[in-house]
Amino acid sequence: MASGGEGASGGEGSPSPPHRHTNRLAKERSPYLLQHAHNPVDWYPWGQDAFDKAKNEDKPIFLSVGYSTCHWCHVMERESFEDEEIGKILSDNFVSIKLDREERPDVDKVYMTFVQSTSGGGGWPMSVWLTPDLRPFIGGTYFPPRDHGRRPGLKTVLMRIMDQWQNNRPALESTGDRVLDALKKGTAVAANPGESPPLAPDVATRCFQQLAHSYEEEYGGFRDAPKFPTPVNLMFLMSYWCVNHSTSEGVEALQMALHTLRMMALGGIHDHVAQGFHRYSTDSSWHVPHFEKMLYDQAQLAVAYITASQVSGEQLFADVARDILLYVSRDLSDKSGGFYSAEDADSVPTSGGREKREGAFCVWTASEVWELLPDVVEGATGSATQADIFMHHYGVKVQGNVDPEQDPHGELQGQNVLIVRYSVELTAAHFGISVEKVNELLASARAKMAEVRKSRPRPHLDTKMLASWNGLMLSAYARVGAVLRDKGMLERAVQAGNFLKEHLWDAERQTVLRSCYRGDNLEVQQISPPISGFLDDYAFIICGLLDLYEATQQTEWLQWAEELQLRQDELFLDKEGGGYFCSDPSDNTVLLQLKEDQDGAEPSANSVSASNLLRLSHYTGRQEWLQMSQQLLAAFSDRLTRVPIALPEMVRALMAQHYTLKQIVICGQRDAPDTSSLLAAVNSLFLPHKVLMLVDDDADSFLCQRQPALSSITQQAGVATAYVCQDFTCSLPVTDPQELRRLLLDGTLEPQAE
């Protein structure tokens, strides 16, 4: 076996037969590369060995890109890369490179940009053919092994490319060069000297209008189907409400966000038995998901739900945020403090057979529910059983509740995806029992089902730990922990911060590392040489550290954030045009210097950096960071003005810049009860435009050294005291948590007499 964890996590159970083939991917640590270690293809990982071989033998490169929980990647591997004939064609005539897009997003972005511009579509698996100097000339996504209707099979494509390479090579190469030059021009993002960012209120209103236009009113979300959770949109809408809560647009923005979050929480995209959220919904009612679970979704959704609880005061939202982190702590956590990347959609059904099926781990038949919950419920109408009540509430049907349209491969026939169909009050009324009783019955039913699930074959777990996604998750634990005042969550956040410092930071080279891996004996492993971090690794960790500082008030995290920002500036800053390149411009194997200009499934690292620079300038007093943030926003001004819906996270940074951040300074002893209650008052509110800092008696502290003015701020009569400052004007001192809350909500400062 390439990796001890691989067979086990796939849940096959029986020992696997000896492999006929083993290639050099067996030495890699990426779960995706290891899935291909026994193909009859002479695979290389991305790197100099492969490039040298292509140059020396003058062969085209076949680059195949995917990730370990990608359904169609599994299909293409099974159909094509396990096929002896195709394996031989690839090994004899091409240098074949397998790449995990999550390990090397920089390489993936370059070739995906090429594929999207030449074929009009994109996605994974991605298949691209390159010259020995890495210039792409043909690309696509999934190919069936043999011709299928009008769709050419991989074998046909390979034969055609071999023929063209022999007989028409100059034409191939010049096409690739032409496209690449056009892409260089078309993807450039830069500000003209002296240009300032666009006007925030106008951009924000246009972003709101574009979102309102694509909003689906019945079930929330944007577009009809497939529906993605898109937390960046929801966070923008809640921030927009914060500065426009007295206008009808502001109220509408909040309703759009809360309705979407509520419908997602009730839907099948939310795992009601084992918590967490699936990747997206295949229908418009959030019912039948694509069952994969990604770490970056859990992280951003936890923040969106806890924010919804701050603005609405609704318990449901806080409960969902807590649930998501429960899932992550249980199923995606490494004992080192790191977080794993993803869980697959496919797994082996309990009924046996080796064929994996989508959702097998998560779905239920009516007979399973009857068998598990047979007890008659005392006092219920028509002597209903616990199963009757559960099935009514969660829409379980004897024939299964999945529409055949949502199940093109017939994998979910007779199966049920749980979805909340009624409020607890309606279910209680229907069966003539109390609401408390229903809540108790449903909770005990879910717990029994969770036990049953533990005995099912688990989906494959991608145990790769990525710096960027761990940074997002660090923010989630810090922010949810601070709002809920949950010690355990804050301890888990600190553990995640320590993990990043220990395993994904090379202190000698002052470099963030992209990834590390779980070894066969559950120890943390690194590949040699390790992959250096990309822009999103720095940006997301810095954001996580700032959130961790605000949640724990431990300045070591603030210090490390400052150090990382200085390093990010050295490595990725475009000193001419503003903003940051996604990858190190000195890496000559990456042909396009791109600046990510889309807040999609993950926020763009430039959007997050715009906020980080702003926050850090307020903590450290470094004015140049304020200017760099402005220059970054100016560089993206064309896109922000035309299609702000593509960059909702950056629009939030633009708003923060416009409305200027409030500095909330609390003067007190860190763990004292009076300090804690002032901090709790701040954390109970969603204040998108603030930095929170604690000043104690130590005049040599990190903050006082950076901002000497802070040392003059004192406690009133020996009790913890808060000041709210903006534009170098501070409020009168406040010692009562309720009064502080009022001051922050009201937003107008009574200036302190100088």
N, C-alpha and C positions, 0 to 999 in steps of 0.2 A: 504493500500500500504506500502511496505517496505521502499520506499524512494520516496518522492514527485517528485524528478526529473526524476525518472525512466520511468514512463508511458509517461510523456511529451516528454522526449528526444527520446523515441522510436517512437513518432509521431503517436500513435494510434488514438488520438483524442477522441474517445468515452470513458466514464468512465468505469473502469474495474469492472466486477462482483466481489462479495465478494469471498475470497479464501477459498477453502475447507480445505487446509492445511497451517500451518505456522510452520516453524522450527526455531531453534535458530540462523540461519544465518540472520534472520530479524534484529538482533541487530548489525550486522556488517556494515561497511561503504564501503567496496570494491564493486564497481558495479557488478563485476563477482559473488561474493558470494550472493549479493542481487538478482541476476537473478535466484538463486536456493532457495530462502527463502520460496517458496510455493510449493516445491516438496513434494510428500508423502514419502520422505526419511528422516530419523532422522539424518540429517547432523550435524557435528561438525566442527568448524574452527580448524585449526592446533593449538594444544596447550595441556597443561597438563591435562585438563578435559578429553579430548578424550583418551590420553595415559593411564590415570588412569582407565578409564572405560574398556579399552581393557585388561589391566592387571587383574583387579578385576573379570571380567567375562570370562577371558581367551578366548577372541575372536580375530580372525584375523582382521586387519585394511584394509578397502578398501580406498585407497587414490586416489582421482580424481582431476587432475590438469588441469587448462586452463586459459583463460583470456577473458575479456568481449567482445572483438571484433573478437573472433575466430569463424569462420563459422561452423566448424565441432563440436565445443563445443556446439553451439546452437542446432545442429542436434541431438547430443547424449542426450542433456537435454530433448528435445521435445519427442524423441522416447523412451528413457529408464527411465530417472529420473522423468518424469511425469506419468510413467506407474505404476498403483496401485500395480500390482502383483510383479514387480521388486522392487518397493519401500518397500514392506512388507518383501521380502526375505532379502534385505539389512538391514533393520531396526532390524529384528529378529536375524540375524546370524552374522552380522559384525558390527564393529564400523566404520561408514562412515565419512571420512574427506574430505572437499572441500577446495582446496587451489588455490589462485590467484597467478600464477607464477610471476606476476610482483611485488607482495608484498613480496614474499619469493623466490627470485631467487636461494638462497643457497640450499633450500630443493629441489626445482625443478631440479637443476643441478645434485644433488646426484642421484635421482631416474631416471632422464633421462639418465645418464651415465649407470645405471643398465639396463634400457630398451634397449638402443642402443646395449649394449654388448650381451644381451641375445636374442634379436629378430631381430637384424640386421637393424632395422629402428627406427625412433623416431618421435616425433611431438605431437601436442595437438589436442584433449584432450588426456591426458596421464592417464592410469588406472594402478595402481600398488597395489599388495596385500602384506601386511607387517605382521610380527609377532608383538605381543604387545611391544617388545623392538625395534620396528621400522626397523627391518632387512627385506629387500625385498625378496620375494621368487618367485613371478610371476609378469610379467608386459606386457603391450601392449599399444596401443593407442586407436583409436575409435573401439568400438564393436557395431554391430547392435543389436537391442533388442532380436531378435530370430534368429535361425540358418538361414544362407543365402547362398545357394550353399554349397561350402566347408568351408565357414567361420563360426565358431561357434558364436552363439549369446551370449549376456551378461548373459541371464538367464542360459544357458548351462554351461558357464564358472563358474558362481557362484555356481551352484549345484555341479560341479566337485570339486571345491576348498573346499566346505563344507565337501564333502566325504573324500577328501585327509586329511583335517585337523583332522577329526575324526580318520581315519584309517591308515594314513601313514605320520604322522606329522614329525617324526625324519628325514625322507628323504627330505621333503620339506625344513625343516630348514637348513639341512646340505648343500643342493644345494645353498641356499641363502648365507650362510656363505662362501662357496667356491668362489662364484662369487665375493663377496665383498672383500675377501682377494686378489683375482687376480686384482680387480680394484684398490685397495690400491697400489699395486706394479706398475701396468700399468700406473697409472695417476701421479706418483710421478715426480716432476720437481725440480731438485736441482743441484747446482754447486759443483764440488769438490773444496776443499780448494785451494786457489791460482790460480784457473782456470781463464783465461781471456776471454772476449767475442770474437766471431769469427771475422774475418776481414771484415769490412763493405763493401769495394768495391766489394769483391767476392760475399757476400751474396746478395747485392743489384742487381748485375748483374744477379745472378741466379733467384731472385724474378722477375726481368723484363722478363727473358726468359720464366719462367713458366707462367706468365701472357700473354705474347705474344703468347704462344702456345695455350692457351685456349680462345684467343680473337676471336670474330666473326667480320669479316671485314666489312660486308655489313652495318649492323646497329649499330655496336659497341657493347660493353658489353662483358660478358664472359659467355661461354656455349651458347647453342642454345636457349632452352626454358625449363622451365620458366626462365625469365631473371630478376635478382635483380639489383637494382641500385649500390650496393656495393661501397659507397663513399671511404672506406678505400683503395681500389685498385686505384681509380682515384687520391687520394691525394698522394699515393706513386709514381705513374707515373709522376705527376707534380714535386714532389721533386727530383725524379731521373733525370728528365730533367735539373733541376737547376744546378746539379753538373756535368752533361754530355752534356751540350747543344751544344758542338762542335762535338759530335760523332753521327754517324748514329743511334745508339741505342737510344741515348737521344732524337733525333728528332722523332724517331718512337714512343717512350713512350709518348711524348707530343701529337702527332697526335692521338694515341689511346684514350687518356683521353679526348681531345677536341671533337673528333668525337662522342664518346659515350655520352658526355654531350649534344652535339648539337642534336643528334637523340632522346635522352630522352625528351629534351625540346619540340621537334616537335611532339612527339608521344602521344598516348592516355593515357600513364601512367601519363602524366602531365595534370592536370585539367585546360583546356583552359578557362573555364567559371569562376570558383571560386578559381583558383590558388592552389598551393600545389601539392604534388606528391602522387600517390597511391602506395601501398605496392610493387607490382612487376608486370611484364608483363607475360601473359600466353603464348605469342607467341614470335618469335624472332625479330619482327619488332617494339617492344614497343607499340603495338596497343591496344590490349584488356587487361586491367589490372585486378588484383584482387583489388577490389575498396577500401579496407580498407586504412585509412591514419594514419600513426604512427608518433608521435612527434619526435622520434629519427631519422627517415628518413629526416624529414623536416630540422632538426638541421644540420645534417651532409651534406645534399645536398646544403643548403644555403652556407656553408663554401666552398664546392667544386666549386660551381658556381662563388662565388666571387673570388676565387683563379684563376679560369680559366680566369676571366676578367682581373686580374692583369697580368697574363703571356701573354695573347693574345691581350689585349686592345680592345676586341670585346664587343660592347654594349649589344648584345643579352644576354651574360652571366650575366652581372650586372643586367639587367632587370629581369631575372629569379630569381636571388638571392633576389631581392627586392620583387618580387611577392610571393615567398615562405613565407617571413616574414609578408607580408600583410595578407596572409591566416592565419598564426599562430596568429597574433594580433587580427584578427577578430573572428576566430572560435575556437581557442584552448587556449584562454587567460582568466584567472580568474582576477576579479578586484583587488585581493590582490597582483597581480604581478606574480603569479605562472602560470604554463602551464599545461593543461590537457593532458592525455596520448594518446588518439586515437579516431578516428571516425570509426564506423562500415562500413562494405561493404554492408550490407543488409538494405533495408528499404521498407516501404509499398509503392506500386506504386500509383501514383496520380489517376489512373483509379478506385481505390477502392479495396475492398477485404482486409482481415486481414493478408493474407500470405505475409511475407516480401520476397523481391527478391534482388538478388545481383545487385548492380549498379543502382537500380531504381531511385535513387536521381540524378544520373549523366548523364543518356543517353537521346537521343532525337529521335523522329520519324520525317520523312520528313515533314509530315503534320503539326506538331507543328512548324517547322521552317518556312514553307510557311505562316502559319497563323500569326506568330509573325513579319515577315519581308516582308510585301507585296509590299512596295513602289518600283515603277520603278525608276531606277537610271538614272539620266539625262546624255545623251551622251554615255551610254553603248551600245555596239553592241547588236542588236536584242532585243532592249528594255528590257534588263535583269532587274530583281528585285534584291533588296538587298539579298533576300533568294537565288536566283540563284548564286550570287557571293559567298555568305557564304558557300553554299553547295558544290560548286566547290572546294573552297579553303580547306575546312575541310573534304572532302571525304564523305559527307552525301549522302546516296542512298535511293531511294524510298523503296526498299525491305529490307533496313537495311544494315549496313556494317560489321556485325560481322560474321565471318566464323563459321558455325555450329560446327566445331571441337573445337573452343574456347568457346563453349556454351553447355556443356554436358547436362545441365538441362533445356535447352530451355527457359531460363529466358530472353534472349536478342533478341528474334525473332522480326524482323521488327524494331529493335532499332539501333541507331548509336552512336558509341564512336568517338568523334571528334579527328581527327588526321590531322596535317598540311600536305597537299599533294603537294603543290607547293610553290615556293618562292613568295613573294608579287609581285616581278617584273613580274613573269610569269602570275600570276593571272591578273595583270593590263594589260599586253599585250593581254591576251585572251579576255578581255572584252573591250579593246580599251579605257581604262581610265588611269588616272595618278596613280603613286604609292602612292602619298599622299592621294588621294581619296580612294584607296583601304584600306589603313591603318585606315582611318577615319571610313569607312563603317564597317570594321571588329570590330573595337573597340566599335562602338555604338551597333552593333549586340550582342557582348559578354555582354555588360552592360544590354541590354534588357533581355537576357537569364538568367543573374544572378538574375534579379528581379523575373522572372518566377520561378526560382529555390527556391527562398525564400518562395514561397507559397506551395511548395511540402512538404510532411511529411519528416522530417529530419531523417537521420540514428541515431542510439543510439550513444551517446557521453560518453566516459569513462572519468569521471571528477576526477579520482584519480590523484594526483600530486606527481610524484616520484622525489626524490632528484637527482638521476643520470641523468635522462632525462632532468630535469630542468637545470642541469649543462651543458649538451650538448647545450641546447638552449641558455643559457647565452653566451657561446662562439660564437654562430651564430650571435646574435644581436651585440655583441661587435665587432666581426671581420668585419661583413658587414657594420656596422655603421661607423667604422674607415675608411674603404676603400672609402665608398661613401661620407664621411664627413657629415653624416646624423644625425643631432642633436636628432631628434625624436627617432631614433633607439637606440642611445646611452643612452637616458633617459630611454627607455624601458629596456635596459640592466641593468642599475643601479637599476631600480625598481625590476627586477628579482633577483639581488644580495641581495637587502633588504628583499625580500620575503623569500629567502633561510635562511637568518640570523634570521628572525622573526619566521618563522613557521617550519623550518626543522633543527633547531640547538638548542639543549638543552645546554645552556651555563653552567648551574650548573653541569651537568654530563659530560660536554665537549664531547658531542656525537651528531653526525649527525643523524637525524631521516630519515627512509626510505621514508615515505609517509605521506601525509595528504589529506583531502577530502573536497569536496564541500557539505555543509549541505543543508537541505531543504530550508532554508532562505538565501541561497547563501553565508553563512558565512564559514570560513575555520574551519574544524573540525579535531579532532585527535581521534584515538581509544585509549582505555586504556587496558593494557599498550601499548604505541606506539612501533612500530617495530624499532629496532636500525638499523642504516645504515650499508651497506655492503661495500666491497672494492670499487666497482664501484661508489657508492655514493660519497665517499671521493675523488677518483681520478678525476671523471668528474667535480665535483665542483671546485677542486683546479685548474684544467686546465681552467675552465670558469673564475675563479677569476684572474688568470694570464693574460688571454686575456682581461678581463675587466680593469685591471690595465694598460695594454699597450694602450688600447683605450681611457681611461679617465685620466690617470696619477694621479689617486687618490690613495695614498699609503695605505689607510685603507684596500683596497682589497688585497694588497700584504701581509699586516700583517696577515690578516685572513687566507690567503693561507698557510703562514708559520705555523701558529697555527694548521691548519687542517692536514698538512703533518706530524707534530710531533705526532699528535694523531693517524693518520693512521699507523705510524711506531710502536707505542705502541700496537695497536690492532691487526694488521694483518701481520707484518713482520715475515718472516721465518729467524730467526737469524742464523741458521745453514746453510741452503741450498741457501739462497738468494731469492729475489722475495717476493711476498705477497700471502697469502691465500685469497680466495674469501670471506670467512666469518670468524667470530671470532672463533679462534681455541678452545676457552673455552666453546662453546655451545655444550653440549654433546648430543643434539637431532639431530645434523647434523653428519652423520656417516662417511663421507669422507672429508678430508681436501684437497680441490681441488685448483689448481692454473689454472685459465682459460688460455688456450693456443691457442685461436683462435680469430682472428679479423674477425668477421662476420658481421651480420646486425648492431651490435654495436662494437666499438673497444674493445679489452680486457682491463680490468683495469690495468693489469701489463704493457701493451704496453704504455698506457697513463701515468702511474706512472714513467716509465723509462724516458719519456720526462719531466714530472713535476720535478723530482729530479734534472735533468740536469739544467733546467731553474732556479729553486730555488737556486741551488748552486751558480749561477752567480749573483742572486739578493742579497743573504744573506751572501755570502762568506763562507758558511758552506761546507767545503771540504768533510765531511763524506757523504753528499748527492751525490756528484760526485761518490764516491766509491760504495755507495749502488746501484746507477744506473748501474755501471759496473758489480756489482755482480749479479744483476737481469738479465742483458743481458747474462751473463755467464751461469746462471741457465737454460736459454732457448736455449743454443747454439746448442744442438743437433737438435732441431726443426728448428731453424733459418738456420742451414746449409743444412738440408735435404729438408724441405718443407717451404721455406720462404714465399711462396704464401699464407700459412695459417696465417701468421703474418705480413702483409704488414705495419701495423702501427708500430709494433716493429722494423721492418727494418728501418723505418724512424728515430726512436729514436737511433738506432745503427749508422746510417749515421751522425746524429747530434753530437753524441759522437766522431765520427772519425774526422769529419771536424771542430770540436770545434766551439762553438757559438761565434758570433761577439757581442760585447756589443756596442750598439749605444747609446751614452750618449748625451743628448741635455741639454744645459745649458741655461735657460731662464725663463721668467715669464709664469706661466701655461697658462693663457688665452690670452697672448699677440699675435698679428697677426704674428710677426716674428717667434715666437715659433711654432705657428700653421702651418705656411707654411713649416717649416722644418719637423714637424711631418707628414704633408700631403705627403711630398716627400718620406718619409720612408714607409708610408702606401700604397703608390701607387704601391709598388713592392712586389712580393712574395719572401720573404727571409726566407726559412724554418729553417735556422741556425742562429737565432739572438735573442737577448733580447734587448728591447728598454726601456730606462729609462730617466727620466727627473730630473735634479738637479737644484734647484733654490738657492737663497742666504742662505737658512736655513741650517746651518752646523749641527744642531741637528736633521735633518730629519732622518727618518727610514733608507734610503739608505746610508747616510753619516756615520751614527753610525755603520752600518754593514760593510761598505767599506770605511775606512778613506781616502783612496787614492782619492776618488771622491771629497773630499772637496777642493782639490787643482785645480780642473778643473774650469776654469772661462770663462766668456763671453769676446768676443773680442770687444773692443771699444763700450761696452754697448749694443751690439745687440746679439740676440739669436745665439748660436754657437753649432755646432755638432762635436763630436769626434767619430771615429769608432775605437774600441779597440779589439785586439785579442791577446790571450796569453801574456797579460801584456804589449803589445806595442800599442801605440795609433797613429792615423793618425794626420797630421797637422790639426789645427782647420778649420772648414768650416762654412761659414755663408750664402752661396748662395744655395737655395734649389736644383737648377739644378746641381750644382757641387756635392752636397751630393748624389744626385741620380746617377750621373756618378761614383762616388767613390764606391757606394754600388754595382752597376752593374758590374763594372770593377773588384772589389774584391781585387785588390792589394793595400796594404797600403804603403803610403810614411811615414816611421816612423818619429815621431816627435823627434827632437834633445833633448836629456836629458838635 
